[in-house]
Amino acid sequence: MPYSEEFGDFYYSRADGRAECRHVFLGGNGLPARFAATPHFIIGELGFGTGLNFIETWSVWEATAPEAATLEFHSFELHPLRRSDMTRALSAWPDLAARTAQLVAAWPEAPGGDIRLDFASGGRSISLQIHAGLALDTLEAARLNADAWYLDGFSPSRNPDMWSAELMRLVAGRTRQGGTFATYSAAGWVRRNLQAAGFTVEKRPGHAGKRAMSAGVLGKPDISPD
């Protein structure tokens, strides 16, 4: 189980990180139904971590997206992992081994800056862009208009900068109208920051016994569940 000594937190749920991704990020954003209806989809993520969210998203997108579809996955990460650490963390899910192998084969052994990787998948194409550095700086410089966001930084109590009002305003500014977000956090001040940025926010049942998570939409009163 990968753990950050800097932030004193695990990279994902100790119960089941993959199930957490499905419940919080894919379910909270109304995926995969939206993949099936959208030939070009853009995802933004705060916190790439081990790459598990990307690989699980790739798996679901590949199974549901139309022919010749494209997926852009932009992730903002302060400390991209070394290839060996990523490989060890992702080995917990053998059924994802084929996609894991493609990711780690293309991943730098010791990342030193931004990363751009492209993958082909049955006539479809995927681009993964890692924006390395402080999220406030990299997100301000980024040019994207995301359909959905995965807000997956370390716990707000341990890494409050990743949930600040200023950063949430930047997230909203890089989201199309009607775009969505989802996060495992239901902290009141995080939800207020998202609301102040222009998102409609709702609490939903959390993953693995966690009481609540948050999801929302930019510029509309509600979103349909997956």
For each residue, the residues with C-beta under 8 A, 3 or more apart:
1: 10 11 14
2: 10 11 12 49 50 81 85 89
3: 9 10 11
4: 7 8 9 10 11 154
5: 8
6: 79
7: 4 154 155 158 159
8: 4 5 158
9: 3 4 154 155 158 159
10: 1 2 3 4 13 14
11: 1 2 3 4 17 49 50 52 89
12: 2 17 20 21 49 50 52
13: 10 16 17 19 20 184 207 208
14: 1 10
15: 19 20 207 208 209
16: 13 19 20 208
17: 11 12 13 20 21 52 92
18: 21 22 52 56 93 96
19: 13 15 16 22 23 207 208
20: 12 13 15 16 17 23 24 184 207 208
21: 12 17 18 24 25 26 52 53 56 57
22: 18 19 25 26 27 56 60
23: 19 20 26 27 28 207 213
24: 20 21 27 28 182 183 184 206 207 213
25: 21 22 28 29 31 53 57 150 152 182
26: 21 22 23 29 31 32 56 57 60 226
27: 22 23 24 30 31 182 225 226
28: 23 24 25 180 181 182 183 204 213 214 215 226
29: 25 26 34 148 149 150 180 181 182 215 226
30: 27 33 34 148 180 223 224 225 226
31: 25 26 27 34 35 57 60 61 148 226
32: 26 35 36 60 61 63 64 226
33: 30 36 37 64 226
34: 29 30 31 37 38 41 147 148
35: 31 32 38 41 60 61 64 65 69 71
36: 32 33 64 65 66
37: 33 34
38: 34 35 41 65 69 147
39: 65 66 68 69 70
40: 69 70 71 72
41: 34 35 38 61 65 69 70 71 72 147 148
42: 71 72 74 144 145 146 147 148
43: 57 71 72 73 74 146 147 148 149 150
44: 74 75 76 144 146 148 149 150 171 174 175
45: 48 53 54 73 74 75 76 149 150 152
46: 75 76 135 149 150 151 152 153 162 167 171
47: 75 76 77 150 151 152 153 154 162
48: 45 51 53 54 75 76 77 80 130
49: 2 11 12 52 53 77 81 152
50: 2 11 12 81 85 86 89 90
51: 48 54 55 81 86 90 103 107
52: 11 12 17 18 21 49 55 56 89 90 93
53: 21 25 45 48 49 56 57 150 152
54: 45 48 51 57 58 73 75 103 128
55: 51 52 58 59 90 96 99 100 103
56: 18 21 22 26 52 53 59 60 96
57: 21 25 26 31 43 53 54 60 61 71 73
58: 54 55 61 62 71 73 99 119 121 126
59: 55 56 62 63 96 99
60: 22 26 31 32 35 56 57 63 64
61: 31 32 35 41 57 58 64 65 69 71 124 126
62: 58 59 65 121 122 124
63: 32 59 60
64: 32 33 35 36 60 61
65: 35 36 38 39 41 61 62 69 71 124
66: 36 39 69
67: 123 124
68: 39 123 124
69: 35 38 39 40 41 61 65 66 124
70: 39 40 41 124 125 126 127
71: 35 40 41 42 43 57 58 61 65 124 125 126 127
72: 40 41 42 43 126 127 129 144
73: 43 45 54 57 58 126 127 128 129
74: 42 43 44 45 129 131 142 144 146
75: 44 45 46 47 48 54 128 129 130 131
76: 44 45 46 47 48 131 135 138 139 142
77: 47 48 49 80 130 131 132
78: 132 133 134 135
79: 6
80: 48 77 111 115 130 132
81: 2 49 50 51 85 86 89 111
82: 85 86 109 110 111
83: 86 87 104 107 108 109 110
84: 87 88 109
85: 2 50 81 82 88 89
86: 50 51 81 82 83 89 90 103 104 107
87: 83 84 90 91 100 104
88: 84 85 91
89: 2 11 50 52 81 85 86 92
90: 50 51 52 55 86 87 93 96 100 103 104
91: 87 88 94 100
92: 17 89
93: 18 52 90 96 97 100
94: 91 97
95:
96: 18 55 56 59 90 93 99 100
97: 93 94 100 101
98: 101 102
99: 55 58 59 96 102 103
100: 55 87 90 91 93 96 97 103 104
101: 97 98 104 105
102: 98 99 105 106 119
103: 51 54 55 86 90 99 100 106 107 117 128
104: 83 86 87 90 100 101 107
105: 101 102
106: 102 103 117 119
107: 51 83 86 103 104 111 115 117
108: 83 111 112 115
109: 82 83 84
110: 82 83
111: 80 81 82 107 108 115 130 132
112: 108
113: 132
114: 129 130 131 132
115: 80 107 108 111 128 129 130 132
116: 127 128 129 130
117: 103 106 107 127 128
118: 125 126 127 128
119: 58 102 106 125 126 127 128
120: 123 124 125 126
121: 58 62 124 125 126
122: 62
123: 67 68 120
124: 61 62 65 67 68 69 70 71 120 121
125: 70 71 118 119 120 121
126: 58 61 70 71 72 73 118 119 120 121
127: 70 71 72 73 116 117 118 119
128: 54 73 75 103 115 116 117 118 119
129: 72 73 74 75 114 115 116
130: 48 75 77 80 111 114 115 116
131: 74 75 76 77 114 138 139 141 142
132: 77 78 80 111 113 114 115 138
133: 78 137 138
134: 78 137 138 161
135: 46 76 78 138 139 153 161 162 167
136: 139 140 161 164 166 167 170
137: 133 134 140 141
138: 76 131 132 133 134 135 141 142
139: 76 131 135 136 142 167 170 171 174
140: 136 137 170
141: 131 137 138
142: 74 76 131 138 139 174
143:
144: 42 44 72 74 174
145: 42 174 175 176 179
146: 42 43 44 74 149 174 175 176 179
147: 34 38 41 42 43 176 179 180
148: 29 30 31 34 41 42 43 44 179 180 181 182
149: 29 43 44 45 46 146 171 175 179 180 181 182
150: 25 29 43 44 45 46 47 53 181 182 183
151: 46 47 163 171 181 182 183 185
152: 25 45 46 47 49 53 183 184
153: 46 47 135 156 159 162 163
154: 4 7 9 47 158 159 162
155: 7 9 158 159 185
156: 153 159 160 162 163 185 187 189 190
157: 160 187
158: 7 8 9 154 155
159: 7 9 153 154 155 156 162 163
160: 156 157 163 164
161: 134 135 136 164 167
162: 46 47 135 153 154 156 159 167
163: 151 153 156 159 160 167 168 185 187 189 190 193
164: 136 160 161 167 168 193
165: 168 169 193 196 197
166: 136 169 170
167: 46 135 136 139 161 162 163 164 170 171
168: 163 164 165 171 172 193 194 196 197 199
169: 165 166 172 173 196 197
170: 136 139 140 166 167 173 174
171: 44 46 139 149 151 167 168 174 175 181 197
172: 168 169 175 197 198 199 218
173: 169 170
174: 44 139 142 144 145 146 170 171
175: 44 145 146 149 171 172 179 181 218
176: 145 146 147 179 218
177: 218 219 220
178: 217 218 219 220
179: 145 146 147 148 149 175 176 217 218
180: 28 29 30 147 148 149 215 216 217 218 223
181: 28 29 148 149 150 151 171 175 194 199 214 215 216 217 218
182: 24 25 27 28 29 148 149 150 151 213 214 215 216
183: 24 28 150 151 152 190 213 214 215
184: 13 20 24 152 206 207 210 213
185: 151 155 156 163 190 213 214
186: 190 191 203 206 211 212 213 214
187: 156 157 163 190 191
188: 191 192
189: 156 163 192 193
190: 156 163 183 185 186 187 193 194 214
191: 186 187 188 194 195 201 203 214
192: 188 189 195 196
193: 163 164 165 168 189 190 196 197
194: 168 181 190 191 197 199 201 214 216
195: 191 192 198 199 200 201
196: 165 168 169 192 193
197: 165 168 169 171 172 193 194
198: 172 195 218 219
199: 168 172 181 194 195 216 217 218
200: 195 216 217 218 220 221 222 223
201: 191 194 195 214 215 216
202: 214 215 216 222
203: 186 191 212 213 214
204: 28 212 213 214 215
205: 211 212 213
206: 24 184 186 209 210 211 212 213
207: 13 15 19 20 23 24 184 210 213
208: 13 15 16 19 20
209: 15 206
210: 184 206 207 213
211: 186 205 206
212: 186 203 204 205 206
213: 23 24 28 182 183 184 185 186 203 204 205 206 207 210
214: 28 181 182 183 185 186 190 191 194 201 202 203 204
215: 28 29 180 181 182 183 201 202 204 223
216: 180 181 182 194 199 200 201 202 223
217: 178 179 180 181 199 200 220 221 222 223
218: 172 175 176 177 178 179 180 181 198 199 200
219: 177 178 198
220: 177 178 200 217 223
221: 200 217
222: 200 202 217
223: 30 180 200 215 216 217 220
224: 30
225: 27 30
226: 26 27 28 29 30 31 32 33
